[in-house]
Amino acid sequence: MPEIADFAALGALLEDSPELTQFVGERRIREARLQLARSQATADLSWQAGVRRLEASDDFGMVGTLSLPLGETRRAAPEIRAAEAELGALEIEREARELSLHSTLAEAHGRYRAAQLEVRRLGDEVIPLLSRAEGAAERAYRAGAISYLEWAQLQSERTAARRQQLDAALDAQRTLIEIQRLTGQPLIAGQPTDKGNTP
């Protein structure tokens, strides 16, 4: 079973996970909407100037207009509040997603470590003892000291222990895939794996 980093190191990798990086782009969009709403609160001052010729008196006159809309801040306030609320909701959604990812990662990390320990314990302690006991039972059966049923029972126990080890190894591999999916990182690329403990 390959070794993986401790939970703190894996938790740090979550910041760059695909589930959280999508919030960066969405935050930029919502900040732009807020800035647009705030820019609409400032009144656009417009002016025009020109020359006009009066036909009747053959005179020329200077004409100018100045336009300053009133109440722009009041009209833009609901849109500003809505944009601020959307931005705040996004931050809450991101925090909730991050907490969910951390809790899922903690569960997966614990499951992987438990399965890893079970595979090692079965491979280092239980299966070798059962193999020796089975070998001794075979010799005793051939010598006529025990019945075939006792020997078959030890064979069955060793087979069950190997199946239990295989199930734990499969669970660990599934959990490792989940950890890799959560972090978005190939955690064991280039690391040698110890295949001596798996059946």
C-alpha positions in Angstrom: 0.0 0.0 0.0 1.5 3.4 -0.9 2.1 6.0 1.7 0.2 9.2 1.5 0.8 12.6 3.1 -0.7 13.5 6.5 -4.1 15.2 6.7 -2.7 18.7 7.1 -0.6 18.5 3.8 -3.6 17.0 1.9 -5.9 19.7 3.4 -3.5 22.4 2.0 -4.0 20.8 -1.5 -7.7 21.4 -1.3 -7.2 25.2 -1.9 -6.2 24.3 -5.5 -8.9 21.7 -6.0 -11.2 22.1 -9.0 -14.2 22.4 -6.7 -12.8 25.5 -5.0 -11.0 27.1 -8.0 -14.3 27.5 -9.8 -15.3 30.0 -7.1 -12.4 32.3 -8.1 -13.8 33.1 -11.5 -17.4 33.4 -10.2 -16.1 35.8 -7.5 -14.5 38.0 -10.2 -17.8 38.1 -12.1 -19.8 39.1 -9.1 -17.3 41.8 -8.1 -17.5 43.2 -11.6 -21.3 43.3 -11.3 -21.0 45.1 -8.0 -18.6 47.7 -9.5 -21.0 48.2 -12.4 -23.9 48.8 -10.0 -21.8 51.3 -7.9 -20.8 53.1 -11.1 -24.4 53.6 -11.9 -24.9 55.5 -8.6 -22.8 58.4 -9.8 -24.6 60.9 -11.9 -23.4 61.4 -15.5 -22.9 65.1 -16.0 -23.4 66.0 -19.7 -23.1 69.3 -21.5 -23.5 70.6 -25.0 -22.5 73.9 -26.5 -23.2 75.4 -29.9 -23.9 78.4 -32.0 -27.3 79.4 -33.3 -28.1 81.9 -36.0 -31.4 83.8 -35.8 -32.9 84.3 -39.3 -35.1 87.3 -38.5 -32.4 89.5 -37.0 -29.4 87.9 -38.7 -27.8 87.5 -35.2 -25.7 84.7 -33.8 -26.0 83.4 -30.3 -24.2 81.0 -28.1 -26.3 78.1 -26.8 -25.3 75.7 -24.0 -27.0 73.0 -22.0 -26.0 71.3 -18.8 -27.7 68.0 -17.8 -27.3 66.5 -14.3 -29.7 63.6 -13.5 -31.0 63.7 -9.9 -31.6 60.6 -7.7 -29.2 58.3 -9.4 -27.8 57.1 -6.0 -31.3 56.3 -4.8 -32.2 54.4 -8.0 -29.0 52.4 -8.0 -29.1 51.4 -4.3 -31.3 48.3 -4.8 -29.0 47.0 -7.5 -25.9 47.6 -5.3 -27.5 45.8 -2.4 -28.4 42.9 -4.6 -24.9 42.7 -6.0 -23.4 42.8 -2.5 -25.8 40.1 -1.4 -24.8 37.9 -4.3 -21.1 38.4 -3.5 -21.7 37.5 0.2 -23.8 34.5 -0.8 -20.9 33.3 -3.0 -18.5 33.6 -0.1 -20.8 31.6 2.2 -21.2 29.0 -0.5 -17.5 28.7 -1.0 -16.9 28.3 2.8 -19.6 25.6 3.0 -18.1 23.8 0.0 -14.6 24.0 1.6 -16.0 22.6 4.9 -17.7 19.8 3.1 -14.5 19.0 1.2 -12.4 19.0 4.4 -14.8 16.7 6.2 -14.9 14.3 3.2 -11.1 14.4 3.0 -10.8 13.7 6.7 -13.1 10.7 6.4 -11.3 9.4 3.3 -7.9 9.9 4.9 -9.0 8.0 8.0 -10.5 5.2 6.0 -7.3 4.9 3.9 -5.1 4.8 7.0 -7.3 2.1 8.7 -7.4 0.0 5.5 -3.6 0.4 5.1 -3.0 -0.8 8.7 -5.4 -3.7 8.2 -3.7 -4.9 5.1 -0.3 -4.6 6.8 -1.4 -6.4 10.0 -3.0 -9.2 8.0 0.0 -9.6 5.8 2.6 -9.3 8.5 1.0 -11.1 11.4 -2.3 -13.0 10.7 -1.7 -14.7 7.4 1.9 -15.9 8.2 0.6 -17.4 11.5 -2.3 -19.1 9.7 0.0 -20.4 7.0 2.4 -21.9 9.6 -0.6 -23.4 11.4 -2.0 -24.8 8.1 1.4 -26.3 7.3 1.6 -27.9 10.7 -2.0 -29.2 10.4 -1.1 -30.7 7.0 1.8 -32.5 8.5 -0.3 -33.7 11.4 -3.0 -34.9 9.1 -0.6 -36.8 6.9 0.8 -38.3 10.1 -2.7 -39.2 11.2 -2.8 -37.0 14.3 -5.7 -34.8 13.3 -8.7 -35.1 11.0 -9.1 -33.7 7.6 -11.9 -31.4 8.9 -9.4 -29.6 11.2 -6.9 -29.1 8.4 -9.7 -27.9 6.1 -10.8 -25.4 8.8 -7.3 -23.9 8.9 -7.3 -23.7 5.1 -10.6 -21.9 5.2 -9.5 -19.4 7.9 -6.3 -18.6 5.9 -8.4 -18.1 2.7 -10.8 -15.9 4.7 -7.9 -13.8 6.0 -6.5 -13.4 2.5 -10.0 -12.3 1.2 -10.3 -9.8 4.1 -6.8 -8.5 3.2 -7.9 -8.1 -0.5 -11.1 -6.4 0.5 -9.2 -4.0 2.7 -6.7 -3.3 -0.1 -9.6 -2.6 -2.6 -11.3 -0.3 -0.1 -8.0 1.5 0.4 -7.6 1.9 -3.4 -11.1 3.3 -3.8 -10.4 5.7 -1.0 -7.1 6.7 -2.5 -8.9 7.5 -5.8 -11.4 9.7 -3.8 -8.6 11.5 -2.1 -7.0 12.2 -5.5 -10.3 13.4 -6.9 -10.8 15.8 -3.9 -7.3 17.2 -4.0 -6.9 17.2 -7.8 -3.4 15.8 -7.4 -1.9 12.4 -8.4 -0.6 11.7 -4.9 1.5 8.6 -5.6 2.9 9.4 -9.1 6.5 8.2 -9.2 6.4 6.6 -5.8 7.3 3.0 -5.5 4.5 0.9 -4.1 5.0 -2.1 -1.7 3.2 -5.0 -3.3 4.5 -7.5 -0.8 1.6 -7.0 1.6 -1.2 -7.5 -0.9 -2.3 -11.0 -1.9 
